[in-house]
Amino acid sequence: MEIIIGLLIIAIGAFCQSSCYVPINKIKSWSWESYWIVQGVFAWLILPFLGALLAVPAGGSLCGLFADAPSFNFWMTILFGVLWGVGGLTFGLSMRYLGVALGQSIALGTCAAIGTVMGPLLLQVFFPENDPVSQLTYSVILGVVATLVGIAIIGVAGSMKANSLSEEEKKAAVKDFNFPKGIAIALLAGFMSGCFNVGLEFGSGINFGDLSNPMFRTLPATFLVTLGGFVTNAVYCFWQNQKNHTWSDYSKGSVWGNNLLFCLLAGALWYSQFFGLALGKGFLTSSPTLMTLSFCILMALNVVFSNVWGIILKEWKGCSKKTMTVLVIGIVVLIVSTFIPQII
């Protein structure tokens, strides 16, 4: 029963993340770089910091925890957060050229595989005495493969969509639709985004142990990763503000109330995925396989819900029944991949 509860919590977080781009459509009179960094203040700084505070026991402090943490693990956690930040930047571009459904599908699929496998492999290089690669059991690899199969099927549906729609229909569904360019960017975004879980792996020992609730134990490490990602995004967005002369966005007082509200909502929905991941893992401790695969499960469910949003937002409008059937099959495979490790 605890495992089911854990998976449901992760699923709720995935649904929230897949919905985070909806509030952004309500932002007025700001350039991309302006609203992206403002929502990032909430998504990558304020909310993760508040989440990390939940893990602090009576008499403890985050500053003390970080000061006592092994410096190598501390900085590697932040470094992979910086690399993940690159993925976050290109993630938005993938949806610009492919739409929410296909863009998130390709990027998150790659992210799921890289994030699950690369962490233990790199830890094996630096800490072979802990044998972290033993986490990659047959069930874990099978779960990752099943996820990639589901992503590939959705990719086929996206290719069928690109080939079947006229230029006018493509532009109506996704304004800047460009399949080849979008695929390349989505793969890069997925690879770099996978660094998030690698950062969590390096920061797995940065916690208060049994002194904190198991559901909140990984949240300090999550904050370090998002802190690194915020640095990357802030540098890029402020550079874009300078290049595009959009600093004036921040002085448009008439839209601040509206834009701040929707940036907060978008940031909260985005952070919900990793807050839900932390809470969900607290219920999965009896299954080492699901603990290792939890990041992959989160990404798979993100893809499922992002495609549901894609259908709702009519990004698949005008596609044939055959294309929609392939899409639905891909979604079903992804849902099944969530439970395969537990069934075997």
C-alpha positions as CSV (number, residue, x, y, z in Angstrom):
1,M,0.0,0.0,0.0
2,E,2.9,2.4,0.8
3,I,4.3,1.8,-2.6
4,I,1.0,2.7,-4.3
5,I,0.8,5.9,-2.2
6,G,4.4,6.8,-3.2
7,L,3.7,6.3,-6.9
8,L,0.5,8.4,-6.6
9,I,2.4,11.3,-5.0
10,I,5.0,11.2,-7.7
11,A,2.2,11.1,-10.3
12,I,0.6,14.2,-8.7
13,G,3.9,16.0,-8.9
14,A,4.3,15.0,-12.6
15,F,0.8,16.3,-13.4
16,C,1.7,19.6,-11.8
17,Q,5.0,19.9,-13.7
18,S,3.2,19.2,-17.0
19,S,0.8,22.0,-16.2
20,C,3.4,24.6,-15.4
21,Y,3.6,26.1,-18.8
22,V,-0.1,26.8,-18.9
23,P,0.1,29.8,-16.5
24,I,3.0,31.3,-18.6
25,N,0.5,31.9,-21.4
26,K,-1.2,34.4,-19.0
27,I,1.9,36.6,-18.6
28,K,1.6,40.0,-20.4
29,S,4.0,42.4,-22.0
30,W,7.2,40.6,-20.9
31,S,9.9,39.0,-23.1
32,W,10.8,35.4,-22.7
33,E,14.0,36.1,-20.8
34,S,12.2,38.3,-18.3
35,Y,9.4,36.0,-17.3
36,W,11.6,32.9,-17.4
37,I,14.0,34.2,-14.7
38,V,11.2,35.6,-12.6
39,Q,9.4,32.3,-12.5
40,G,12.8,30.7,-11.8
41,V,13.2,32.8,-8.7
42,F,10.2,30.9,-7.3
43,A,10.9,27.5,-8.9
44,W,14.6,27.3,-8.3
45,L,15.3,29.5,-5.3
46,I,12.4,30.4,-2.9
47,L,10.3,27.2,-3.0
48,P,13.3,24.7,-3.0
49,F,14.7,26.7,0.0
50,L,11.4,26.5,1.9
51,G,11.2,22.8,1.0
52,A,14.7,22.2,2.3
53,L,13.8,23.8,5.6
54,L,11.2,21.1,6.1
55,A,14.1,18.6,6.5
56,V,15.8,20.6,9.2
57,P,15.3,19.0,12.7
58,A,15.0,20.9,15.9
59,G,18.3,22.4,16.7
60,G,19.7,21.9,13.2
61,S,20.4,24.4,10.4
62,L,20.9,24.2,6.6
63,C,24.0,26.2,6.9
64,G,25.4,23.8,9.4
65,L,24.5,20.8,7.2
66,F,26.1,22.3,4.1
67,A,29.2,23.3,6.0
68,D,29.7,19.8,7.4
69,A,29.0,18.1,4.0
70,P,32.0,16.6,2.1
71,S,33.2,19.5,-0.1
72,F,33.5,17.3,-3.2
73,N,29.9,16.1,-3.0
74,F,28.7,19.6,-2.1
75,W,30.3,21.2,-5.2
76,M,29.5,18.3,-7.5
77,T,25.9,18.6,-6.6
78,I,25.9,22.3,-7.5
79,L,28.0,21.7,-10.6
80,F,25.5,19.2,-12.0
81,G,22.8,21.7,-11.1
82,V,24.6,24.2,-13.3
83,L,24.7,21.7,-16.2
84,W,21.1,20.9,-15.6
85,G,20.4,24.6,-16.0
86,V,21.6,24.4,-19.6
87,G,19.0,21.7,-20.2
88,G,16.4,23.9,-18.7
89,L,17.2,26.7,-21.1
90,T,17.1,24.4,-24.2
91,F,14.0,22.7,-22.8
92,G,11.9,25.8,-23.5
93,L,13.2,26.0,-27.0
94,S,12.3,22.3,-27.7
95,M,8.7,23.2,-27.0
96,R,8.9,26.3,-29.1
97,Y,9.7,24.2,-32.1
98,L,7.8,21.0,-31.3
99,G,5.0,22.0,-29.0
100,V,4.4,21.0,-25.4
101,A,3.5,17.4,-26.1
102,L,6.3,16.3,-28.5
103,G,8.9,18.7,-27.0
104,Q,8.5,17.4,-23.5
105,S,8.2,13.8,-24.6
106,I,11.6,13.7,-26.4
107,A,13.4,15.8,-23.9
108,L,12.0,14.1,-20.8
109,G,12.5,10.6,-22.3
110,T,16.2,11.3,-22.9
111,C,16.4,12.9,-19.4
112,A,14.8,9.8,-17.8
113,A,17.4,7.4,-19.3
114,I,20.5,9.6,-18.8
115,G,19.4,10.7,-15.3
116,T,18.8,7.2,-14.1
117,V,21.9,5.5,-15.5
118,M,24.6,8.2,-15.5
119,G,24.4,8.9,-11.7
120,P,25.5,5.4,-10.5
121,L,28.1,5.1,-13.3
122,L,29.8,8.4,-12.3
123,L,29.6,7.5,-8.6
124,Q,31.3,4.2,-9.5
125,V,34.2,6.2,-10.9
126,F,34.7,8.3,-7.8
127,F,33.5,6.0,-5.1
128,P,34.0,2.4,-6.3
129,E,34.2,1.1,-2.7
130,N,30.4,1.8,-2.4
131,D,29.6,-0.2,-5.6
132,P,26.8,2.3,-6.7
133,V,26.6,0.6,-10.1
134,S,24.9,-2.3,-8.3
135,Q,21.8,-0.1,-8.2
136,L,21.4,-0.7,-12.0
137,T,19.7,-4.1,-11.6
138,Y,17.9,-6.0,-14.4
139,S,14.5,-4.6,-13.2
140,V,15.9,-1.0,-13.3
141,I,17.3,-1.4,-16.8
142,L,14.1,-3.0,-18.0
143,G,12.1,-0.1,-16.6
144,V,14.4,2.4,-18.4
145,V,14.1,0.5,-21.7
146,A,10.3,0.3,-21.4
147,T,10.2,4.1,-20.8
148,L,12.4,4.7,-23.9
149,V,10.2,2.4,-26.0
150,G,7.2,4.5,-25.0
151,I,9.0,7.7,-25.8
152,A,10.1,6.3,-29.2
153,I,6.5,5.4,-30.0
154,I,5.4,9.0,-29.2
155,G,8.3,10.2,-31.3
156,V,7.0,8.2,-34.2
157,A,3.6,9.8,-33.7
158,G,5.3,13.2,-33.8
159,S,7.0,12.3,-37.0
160,M,3.7,11.2,-38.5
161,K,2.2,14.4,-37.4
162,A,4.9,16.4,-39.0
163,N,4.5,14.6,-42.3
164,S,0.8,14.7,-42.4
165,L,0.0,18.3,-41.6
166,S,0.2,21.2,-44.1
167,E,2.4,24.2,-43.3
168,E,-0.7,26.2,-42.3
169,E,-1.9,23.4,-39.9
170,K,1.6,23.1,-38.4
171,K,1.8,26.9,-37.7
172,A,-1.8,26.8,-36.2
173,A,-0.8,24.1,-33.7
174,V,2.7,25.3,-32.9
175,K,3.7,28.7,-34.3
176,D,7.4,28.0,-34.9
177,F,7.1,24.2,-35.7
178,N,10.4,22.8,-37.0
179,F,10.7,19.0,-36.5
180,P,14.5,18.5,-37.3
181,K,15.6,21.5,-35.4
182,G,13.3,20.7,-32.5
183,I,14.4,17.1,-32.2
184,A,18.1,18.1,-32.0
185,I,17.4,20.7,-29.3
186,A,15.1,18.3,-27.4
187,L,17.8,15.6,-27.3
188,L,20.4,18.1,-26.0
189,A,17.9,19.4,-23.4
190,G,17.2,15.8,-22.3
191,F,20.8,14.9,-21.9
192,M,21.7,18.0,-19.9
193,S,18.4,17.8,-17.9
194,G,19.4,14.3,-16.8
195,C,22.2,16.0,-14.8
196,F,19.5,16.9,-12.2
197,N,19.3,13.3,-10.9
198,V,23.1,12.9,-11.2
199,G,23.3,16.0,-8.9
200,L,20.9,14.3,-6.5
201,E,23.0,11.2,-6.5
202,F,26.1,13.1,-5.5
203,G,24.1,14.9,-2.9
204,S,22.4,11.8,-1.5
205,G,24.5,12.0,1.7
206,I,23.8,15.6,2.3
207,N,20.9,15.2,4.8
208,F,20.1,15.0,8.5
209,G,19.7,11.2,8.4
210,D,17.2,9.7,10.8
211,L,16.7,13.1,12.5
212,S,14.5,14.3,9.6
213,N,11.3,12.9,8.1
214,P,12.2,10.4,5.3
215,M,9.8,12.2,3.0
216,F,11.9,15.4,3.3
217,R,15.3,13.9,3.5
218,T,16.4,14.6,-0.1
219,L,15.1,18.2,-0.2
220,P,18.4,19.9,0.9
221,A,20.2,18.3,-2.0
222,T,17.4,19.3,-4.3
223,F,17.9,22.9,-3.3
224,L,21.6,22.7,-4.1
225,V,20.8,21.4,-7.6
226,T,18.2,24.0,-8.3
227,L,20.6,26.7,-7.0
228,G,23.2,25.7,-9.6
229,G,20.5,25.7,-12.3
230,F,19.3,29.2,-11.2
231,V,22.9,30.5,-11.7
232,T,23.0,29.3,-15.3
233,N,19.5,30.6,-16.1
234,A,20.2,34.0,-14.5
235,V,23.4,34.6,-16.4
236,Y,21.7,33.7,-19.7
237,C,18.5,35.6,-19.1
238,F,20.2,38.8,-17.9
239,W,22.5,38.6,-21.0
240,Q,19.4,38.3,-23.1
241,N,17.9,41.3,-21.3
242,Q,21.0,43.3,-22.2
243,K,21.2,42.0,-25.8
244,N,17.6,42.6,-26.5
245,H,17.2,45.8,-24.5
246,T,14.4,44.3,-22.5
247,W,15.4,45.5,-19.0
248,S,12.4,47.9,-19.3
249,D,10.2,44.8,-18.8
250,Y,10.8,45.0,-15.1
251,S,9.7,48.6,-14.9
252,K,6.2,47.9,-16.4
253,G,4.4,48.4,-13.1
254,S,0.9,47.9,-14.6
255,V,1.6,44.2,-15.3
256,W,3.7,43.3,-12.3
257,G,0.8,42.0,-10.2
258,N,-0.6,39.8,-12.9
259,N,2.8,38.5,-14.1
260,L,4.2,37.9,-10.6
261,L,1.1,35.8,-9.7
262,F,1.4,33.6,-12.8
263,C,5.2,33.3,-12.4
264,L,4.6,32.1,-8.9
265,L,2.0,29.7,-10.0
266,A,4.2,28.4,-12.8
267,G,7.2,28.1,-10.4
268,A,5.1,26.3,-7.8
269,L,3.8,23.8,-10.4
270,W,7.3,23.1,-11.7
271,Y,8.8,22.6,-8.2
272,S,5.9,20.2,-7.3
273,Q,7.5,17.5,-9.4
274,F,10.7,17.3,-7.2
275,F,8.8,18.0,-4.0
276,G,6.5,15.1,-4.9
277,L,9.5,13.0,-5.8
278,A,11.0,13.5,-2.4
279,L,7.7,12.7,-0.6
280,G,7.0,9.8,-2.9
281,K,10.5,8.2,-2.3
282,G,9.7,8.3,1.5
283,F,7.1,5.6,0.8
284,L,9.3,3.6,-1.6
285,T,12.1,2.7,0.9
286,S,11.0,-0.9,0.9
287,S,11.8,-1.2,-2.8
288,P,15.4,-0.4,-3.7
289,T,14.5,-0.9,-7.4
290,L,11.8,1.8,-7.3
291,M,14.0,4.1,-5.3
292,T,16.6,3.9,-8.1
293,L,14.0,4.1,-10.8
294,S,11.9,6.9,-9.2
295,F,13.4,9.7,-11.3
296,C,12.7,7.7,-14.5
297,I,9.1,7.1,-13.3
298,L,8.7,10.8,-12.7
299,M,9.9,11.7,-16.2
300,A,7.7,9.0,-17.8
301,L,4.6,10.4,-16.0
302,N,5.7,13.9,-17.0
303,V,5.5,12.8,-20.6
304,V,2.1,11.1,-20.2
305,F,0.6,14.3,-18.7
306,S,2.3,16.6,-21.1
307,N,0.8,14.8,-24.0
308,V,-2.6,14.9,-22.3
309,W,-2.1,18.7,-22.2
310,G,-1.0,18.6,-25.8
311,I,-4.3,17.0,-26.8
312,I,-6.3,19.5,-24.7
313,L,-4.4,22.5,-26.2
314,K,-5.2,21.0,-29.7
315,E,-1.5,20.6,-30.7
316,W,-2.5,17.3,-32.3
317,K,-5.5,18.9,-34.1
318,G,-5.8,17.7,-37.7
319,C,-3.8,14.5,-37.2
320,S,-5.2,11.2,-38.6
321,K,-6.7,8.5,-36.4
322,K,-3.7,6.4,-37.1
323,T,-1.4,9.0,-35.7
324,M,-3.6,9.5,-32.6
325,T,-3.7,5.7,-32.1
326,V,0.2,5.5,-32.1
327,L,0.2,8.4,-29.6
328,V,-2.2,6.6,-27.3
329,I,-0.2,3.4,-27.5
330,G,3.0,5.3,-26.5
331,I,1.2,6.8,-23.5
332,V,-0.1,3.4,-22.5
333,V,3.4,1.9,-22.7
334,L,4.8,4.7,-20.5
335,I,2.1,4.1,-17.9
336,V,2.9,0.4,-17.9
337,S,6.6,1.1,-17.6
338,T,5.9,2.7,-14.2
339,F,4.7,-0.6,-12.8
340,I,6.9,-3.1,-14.6
341,P,9.8,-3.2,-12.0
342,Q,7.3,-3.9,-9.3
343,I,5.6,-6.7,-11.2
344,I,8.8,-8.5,-12.1
